[in-house]
Amino acid sequence: QHNVCLIPFGGGTNVVGAVEPDPSETKRMIVTMDMRRMGRLLAVDQESKTAVFEAGVLGPALEEQLEKHGLTLGHDPDSFMHSTLGGWIATRSSGANSK
């Protein structure tokens, strides 16, 4: 409707260049949206051992919030300290040390 290309920005590790728009994109406005303030745990289901987080949560904060509920993610990419859940999902990362 508004002809805008929205690119989310998370931890800024940018290992895969995901924030860089396609250079041939000349017809649409390109906006990068900073997701780093979106780091809350929204819900935990103890029965199914699942949780819902906002996309901008950093790895250490995610683990800290899960730990309060006796849970862990078991995800350990090299950029764990500085990368976000949204970035992991967008890049299909798993991490060399993931459990």
C-alpha beads as a LAMMPS data file, in Angstrom:
LAMMPS data file: protein, C-alpha beads

99 atoms
98 bonds

1 atom types
1 bond types

-500.0 500.0 xlo xhi
-500.0 500.0 ylo yhi
-500.0 500.0 zlo zhi

Masses

1 110.0

Atoms # bond

1 1 1 0.000 0.000 0.000
2 1 1 2.812 2.446 0.874
3 1 1 5.476 0.869 -1.359
4 1 1 8.028 0.601 1.469
5 1 1 10.595 -2.143 2.031
6 1 1 10.988 -2.730 5.797
7 1 1 14.215 -4.377 7.004
8 1 1 14.333 -5.346 10.708
9 1 1 17.592 -4.691 12.603
10 1 1 18.524 -6.643 15.723
11 1 1 21.898 -7.222 17.332
12 1 1 23.944 -5.789 14.499
13 1 1 26.286 -8.747 14.130
14 1 1 25.358 -8.703 10.431
15 1 1 27.260 -11.862 9.600
16 1 1 25.033 -12.488 6.569
17 1 1 24.512 -8.881 5.441
18 1 1 20.786 -9.031 6.109
19 1 1 20.432 -5.285 6.727
20 1 1 21.876 -4.382 3.353
21 1 1 19.108 -3.777 0.817
22 1 1 19.256 -5.104 -2.714
23 1 1 21.203 -2.435 -4.668
24 1 1 18.792 -2.810 -7.575
25 1 1 15.891 -1.707 -5.324
26 1 1 15.259 1.822 -6.610
27 1 1 11.469 2.091 -6.705
28 1 1 10.603 1.698 -3.027
29 1 1 11.585 3.590 0.093
30 1 1 13.790 1.385 2.295
31 1 1 13.388 1.638 6.074
32 1 1 15.432 -0.208 8.695
33 1 1 13.530 -0.815 11.940
34 1 1 15.553 -1.228 15.148
35 1 1 14.138 -4.188 17.101
36 1 1 16.544 -4.001 20.080
37 1 1 13.906 -2.648 22.484
38 1 1 11.680 -5.636 21.772
39 1 1 13.244 -8.037 24.268
40 1 1 10.415 -9.176 26.503
41 1 1 9.259 -12.642 27.390
42 1 1 5.542 -12.605 26.583
43 1 1 4.395 -16.072 27.639
44 1 1 5.603 -19.403 29.018
45 1 1 3.741 -22.692 28.757
46 1 1 5.270 -25.011 31.369
47 1 1 3.308 -28.012 30.124
48 1 1 4.658 -27.857 26.564
49 1 1 7.956 -26.219 27.616
50 1 1 7.499 -23.388 25.101
51 1 1 7.925 -19.635 25.384
52 1 1 7.018 -16.599 23.311
53 1 1 9.539 -13.743 23.078
54 1 1 9.737 -10.506 21.172
55 1 1 12.162 -10.637 18.232
56 1 1 14.805 -8.249 19.607
57 1 1 15.774 -10.231 22.700
58 1 1 19.527 -10.846 22.930
59 1 1 20.811 -14.358 23.656
60 1 1 21.930 -13.767 27.272
61 1 1 18.687 -11.958 28.192
62 1 1 16.626 -14.734 26.629
63 1 1 18.451 -17.406 28.642
64 1 1 18.175 -15.341 31.840
65 1 1 14.414 -14.989 31.426
66 1 1 13.973 -18.688 30.592
67 1 1 16.089 -19.745 33.573
68 1 1 13.555 -18.150 35.941
69 1 1 11.077 -20.756 34.653
70 1 1 13.491 -23.697 34.761
71 1 1 13.943 -23.683 30.978
72 1 1 16.816 -23.175 28.542
73 1 1 17.006 -22.588 24.809
74 1 1 20.050 -24.723 24.075
75 1 1 21.008 -22.468 21.161
76 1 1 24.634 -21.322 21.023
77 1 1 25.766 -19.478 17.896
78 1 1 29.194 -17.788 17.925
79 1 1 27.462 -14.399 18.130
80 1 1 25.252 -15.449 21.089
81 1 1 26.209 -12.474 23.305
82 1 1 25.287 -9.871 20.670
83 1 1 22.701 -11.464 18.378
84 1 1 18.928 -11.647 18.675
85 1 1 16.213 -14.263 18.458
86 1 1 14.816 -12.540 15.370
87 1 1 18.210 -12.666 13.688
88 1 1 18.592 -16.363 14.469
89 1 1 15.232 -17.086 12.916
90 1 1 15.831 -14.860 9.871
91 1 1 19.169 -16.533 9.121
92 1 1 18.176 -20.059 10.161
93 1 1 21.145 -20.188 12.519
94 1 1 21.761 -23.031 14.918
95 1 1 25.266 -22.503 16.250
96 1 1 28.167 -24.915 16.408
97 1 1 27.643 -25.576 20.115
98 1 1 23.857 -25.909 20.125
99 1 1 22.371 -28.701 22.207

Bonds

1 1 1 2
2 1 2 3
3 1 3 4
4 1 4 5
5 1 5 6
6 1 6 7
7 1 7 8
8 1 8 9
9 1 9 10
10 1 10 11
11 1 11 12
12 1 12 13
13 1 13 14
14 1 14 15
15 1 15 16
16 1 16 17
17 1 17 18
18 1 18 19
19 1 19 20
20 1 20 21
21 1 21 22
22 1 22 23
23 1 23 24
24 1 24 25
25 1 25 26
26 1 26 27
27 1 27 28
28 1 28 29
29 1 29 30
30 1 30 31
31 1 31 32
32 1 32 33
33 1 33 34
34 1 34 35
35 1 35 36
36 1 36 37
37 1 37 38
38 1 38 39
39 1 39 40
40 1 40 41
41 1 41 42
42 1 42 43
43 1 43 44
44 1 44 45
45 1 45 46
46 1 46 47
47 1 47 48
48 1 48 49
49 1 49 50
50 1 50 51
51 1 51 52
52 1 52 53
53 1 53 54
54 1 54 55
55 1 55 56
56 1 56 57
57 1 57 58
58 1 58 59
59 1 59 60
60 1 60 61
61 1 61 62
62 1 62 63
63 1 63 64
64 1 64 65
65 1 65 66
66 1 66 67
67 1 67 68
68 1 68 69
69 1 69 70
70 1 70 71
71 1 71 72
72 1 72 73
73 1 73 74
74 1 74 75
75 1 75 76
76 1 76 77
77 1 77 78
78 1 78 79
79 1 79 80
80 1 80 81
81 1 81 82
82 1 82 83
83 1 83 84
84 1 84 85
85 1 85 86
86 1 86 87
87 1 87 88
88 1 88 89
89 1 89 90
90 1 90 91
91 1 91 92
92 1 92 93
93 1 93 94
94 1 94 95
95 1 95 96
96 1 96 97
97 1 97 98
98 1 98 99
